[in-house]
Amino acid sequence: MEGHSKPMELILGKKFKLAVWERVVITMRQGEIAEFTCDTKHTALYPLVSQSLRNICAGKDPLEGQRHCCGIAQIHSHHSLGHQDLDHLQANPQPLIFTIELLEVLPPGSFQLDVWAMTDKEKLESVPQIHEEGNTLFKQGQITQATDKYYSGIACLKNLQMKEHPGDEAWIKLDQMITPLLLNYCQCKLLQGQYYEVIEHCSSLLFKYDNNVKAFYKRGKAHAAVWNETEARADFAKVVELDPTLEPSVAKELRAMEEKIRAKDKEEKGRYKGLFTNTAPPATATTVSLRWLNLS
């Protein structure tokens, strides 16, 4: 995908939708750049594949925008793929030329699959390891990398959860696995200054689990950071109500918030102090001497 730093990963034996790519790639050597002209019968599904790749590059679900039917059925439907060039290609299939550079060949088991490439079983089994890797990165101070790990774990579970009926036992079990990952993700976002995102995620958790102390605590800190004093005090009060042992920590957060508010008020008073004060110098009287001349 031109313009993107991360190369595409093709996993052989996973029944890739554009099967011709598997056939041509296995003829290449590592480091080789080759050009392949493929007949229409091999490229009919390319628009769907390209849409999925573009979704992945944008951080979206690769199947977003695609209907739940086979690829051939989608080709013959009038459903837009969201890209004008792909819609045109879907309506008018044609031979395509692919230029491929084979950067690296990795043996099975030597790499971690992206979420979209995993089976449901692989997704579920990968989550504990992803969670632990995120915790390790967080302890090492690698916040951005830890954030990505937690997000990856959440994505695995959300993908599985979408296949269950909300409220069913399996759905609830997956949701309970998502919760600690999401709270860790929110902690990273707090450190990164993404306060409104923290408020949004914690509010969604509290809508389902209204006694989650950590969600109240993190949301309270986020509210305090964006000057929502009333909301912050309400959240911190709920934290103490649910877990009185956290009262010293809450008191510390409240003191910090109050100090910030006082400093802000002082700064604003200083800024507007002279706005309504007349500081112009007083007017001075000017004496004009007039001499009258009598002309005769």
C-alpha positions in Angstrom: 0.0 0.0 0.0 1.8 3.1 -1.2 2.2 5.9 1.3 2.0 3.6 4.3 5.1 2.5 6.3 3.8 -0.9 7.4 4.0 -3.5 4.6 1.1 -5.9 3.9 1.4 -9.4 5.5 0.2 -12.3 3.4 -0.2 -15.6 5.4 -0.1 -18.6 3.2 -2.7 -21.3 3.7 -5.3 -19.0 5.2 -7.5 -19.1 2.1 -6.8 -15.5 1.2 -9.7 -14.0 -0.9 -7.4 -13.1 -3.8 -5.9 -16.5 -4.3 -3.8 -15.4 -7.3 -1.5 -13.4 -4.9 -0.6 -16.6 -3.0 0.2 -18.4 -6.3 2.5 -15.6 -7.6 4.2 -14.8 -4.3 5.5 -18.4 -3.8 7.4 -18.0 -7.1 9.4 -15.1 -5.8 12.7 -14.8 -3.9 13.1 -12.7 -0.8 14.1 -9.1 -1.8 12.7 -9.5 -5.3 10.4 -7.0 -7.0 8.2 -8.6 -9.7 5.3 -7.5 -11.9 2.4 -9.8 -12.6 -0.4 -9.4 -15.1 -3.5 -11.2 -14.0 -6.6 -12.0 -16.1 -10.1 -10.8 -15.1 -11.0 -14.3 -13.8 -8.3 -13.9 -11.1 -9.0 -10.2 -10.2 -12.8 -10.2 -9.8 -12.5 -10.0 -6.0 -9.8 -7.4 -5.9 -12.1 -4.5 -5.1 -13.2 -6.2 -1.9 -9.6 -7.1 -1.0 -8.5 -3.5 -1.6 -11.4 -2.2 0.5 -10.3 -4.4 3.4 -6.7 -3.3 3.1 -7.7 0.3 3.1 -9.8 -0.3 6.2 -6.8 -1.9 7.9 -4.6 1.0 7.1 -7.2 3.3 8.6 -7.4 1.3 11.8 -10.9 0.0 11.0 -12.4 -3.5 10.9 -11.3 -5.0 7.5 -14.9 -6.2 6.9 -16.5 -2.8 7.6 -18.8 -1.8 4.8 -19.1 -5.3 3.4 -22.3 -7.2 3.5 -22.5 -10.6 5.1 -22.6 -12.7 1.9 -20.1 -14.4 -0.3 -17.7 -12.3 -2.4 -19.3 -13.2 -5.7 -22.7 -12.1 -4.4 -21.2 -8.8 -3.3 -19.7 -8.3 -6.8 -23.2 -8.5 -8.4 -24.8 -6.3 -5.8 -25.1 -2.5 -6.2 -23.6 -1.9 -2.7 -20.9 0.8 -2.7 -17.5 0.0 -1.4 -17.0 3.6 -0.3 -14.3 4.3 -2.9 -15.1 5.6 -6.4 -12.3 3.7 -8.1 -13.3 0.4 -6.4 -16.9 0.9 -7.3 -15.9 1.4 -11.0 -13.7 -1.6 -10.9 -16.3 -3.7 -9.3 -18.8 -2.7 -12.0 -16.3 -3.2 -14.8 -13.9 -6.1 -14.0 -10.6 -6.0 -16.0 -7.1 -7.5 -16.1 -4.8 -6.0 -13.5 -1.1 -5.6 -13.2 0.3 -6.1 -9.7 3.9 -5.0 -8.7 5.0 -6.9 -5.6 8.1 -6.6 -3.5 8.8 -9.6 -1.3 10.5 -8.0 1.7 10.7 -11.0 4.1 9.7 -14.6 4.5 9.0 -15.9 8.0 8.5 -19.5 9.1 5.2 -20.5 10.9 5.2 -19.6 14.6 7.9 -16.9 14.4 5.5 -14.0 14.2 2.4 -12.6 15.9 -0.7 -12.5 13.7 -2.7 -9.4 13.3 -6.2 -9.6 14.8 -7.9 -9.7 11.4 -5.9 -12.7 10.4 -6.6 -14.8 13.5 -9.2 -17.5 13.9 -11.6 -17.1 16.8 -9.7 -19.6 18.9 -6.4 -17.8 18.2 -7.9 -14.5 19.2 -9.2 -15.8 22.5 -5.9 -17.6 23.3 -3.8 -14.5 22.4 -5.5 -12.1 24.9 -3.7 -13.1 28.1 -0.3 -12.8 26.5 -1.2 -9.5 24.9 -2.4 -8.2 28.3 0.8 -9.3 30.0 2.9 -7.7 27.3 1.0 -4.5 27.7 1.6 -4.5 31.5 5.3 -5.1 31.0 5.6 -2.2 28.5 3.6 0.0 30.9 6.0 -0.8 33.8 8.9 0.0 31.6 7.5 3.5 30.8 6.7 2.6 27.2 3.2 4.1 27.3 2.6 4.3 23.5 3.5 0.7 23.0 1.5 -0.4 26.0 -1.5 1.5 24.6 -1.2 -0.4 21.3 -1.1 -3.7 23.1 -4.2 -3.1 25.2 -6.0 -1.8 22.1 -5.0 -5.0 20.3 -6.4 -7.2 23.1 -9.6 -5.2 23.2 -10.0 -5.5 19.4 -9.6 -9.3 19.7 -12.4 -9.6 22.3 -14.7 -7.0 20.6 -14.4 -9.0 17.4 -15.5 -12.1 19.2 -18.2 -10.3 21.1 -19.8 -9.0 17.9 -20.7 -12.6 17.1 -22.6 -13.1 20.3 -26.0 -11.8 21.4 -25.8 -8.9 23.8 -26.6 -10.0 27.3 -26.0 -13.7 26.7 -23.6 -15.6 28.9 -20.8 -15.7 26.3 -21.2 -12.0 25.6 -21.0 -11.1 29.3 -17.9 -13.2 29.8 -16.1 -11.5 26.9 -17.2 -8.1 28.3 -15.8 -8.9 31.6 -12.5 -9.8 29.9 -12.6 -6.5 28.0 -13.1 -4.3 31.2 -9.6 -4.6 32.7 -8.0 -4.1 29.3 -10.1 -1.0 28.7 -9.2 0.4 32.2 -5.5 -0.1 31.5 -6.0 1.5 28.1 -7.6 4.5 29.9 -4.7 4.8 32.3 -2.4 5.1 29.3 -4.7 7.7 27.8 -4.6 9.7 31.0 -0.9 9.8 30.9 -1.1 10.9 27.2 -3.5 13.7 28.1 -6.4 12.2 26.1 -8.9 13.2 28.9 -12.1 13.3 26.9 -11.5 9.8 25.5 -11.0 8.5 29.1 -14.3 10.2 30.1 -16.1 8.5 27.2 -14.7 5.0 27.8 -15.2 5.1 31.6 -18.7 6.4 31.2 -19.5 3.4 28.9 -18.1 1.0 31.5 -20.1 2.7 34.3 -23.3 2.5 32.3 -22.9 -1.3 32.5 -21.0 -1.7 35.8 -22.0 1.2 38.1 -19.9 0.0 41.0 -16.5 -0.1 39.2 -14.2 1.9 41.5 -11.4 2.2 39.0 -13.7 3.6 36.3 -15.0 6.3 38.7 -11.4 7.1 39.8 -10.0 7.5 36.3 -13.0 9.4 35.1 -12.7 11.7 38.1 -9.1 12.4 37.3 -10.0 13.1 33.7 -12.8 15.5 34.7 -10.4 17.3 37.0 -7.9 17.7 34.2 -10.4 19.5 32.0 -11.8 21.7 34.8 -15.1 19.8 35.3 -15.0 20.4 39.0 -18.5 19.3 39.8 -18.3 16.1 37.9 -14.8 15.3 39.4 -16.1 15.8 42.9 -19.1 13.6 42.3 -16.9 10.8 40.9 -14.3 11.0 43.7 -17.1 11.0 46.3 -18.4 7.7 44.7 -14.9 6.3 44.9 -14.8 6.8 48.6 -18.3 5.5 49.0 -17.4 2.3 47.2 -13.9 1.9 48.7 -13.2 4.0 51.9 -9.5 2.8 51.9 -9.0 5.1 48.8 -9.9 8.2 50.8 -6.3 9.4 51.2 -5.7 9.0 47.4 -8.9 10.9 46.7 -8.0 13.7 49.1 -4.7 14.1 47.3 -6.4 14.4 43.9 -8.9 16.9 45.3 -6.1 19.0 46.8 -4.3 19.0 43.4 -7.5 20.0 41.6 -8.2 22.8 44.1 -4.6 24.1 43.7 -5.0 24.1 39.9 -8.3 26.0 40.1 -6.8 28.6 42.5 -3.8 29.1 40.2 -6.1 29.4 37.2 -8.4 31.9 39.0 -5.3 34.0 40.0 -4.0 34.0 36.5 -7.3 35.1 35.0 -7.7 37.9 37.6 -4.3 39.2 36.7 -5.1 39.0 33.0 -8.3 41.0 33.3 -7.2 43.3 36.1 -6.5 46.3 34.0 -9.3 45.8 31.5 -11.7 48.2 33.2 -9.2 50.6 34.8 -8.6 54.0 33.0 -4.9 54.1 32.7 -4.7 57.0 30.3 -2.6 60.0 31.5 -4.7 63.0 32.8 -5.4 65.8 30.4 -3.3 68.9 30.8 -4.6 72.5 30.4 -3.0 74.5 27.6 -2.8 78.3 27.9 -3.1 80.2 24.7 -2.0 83.8 24.6 -3.7 86.0 22.1 -2.4 89.4 21.1 -4.8 91.9 19.5 -3.5 94.4 17.1 -5.4 97.6 16.5 -5.0 98.6 12.9 -6.0 102.1 12.0 
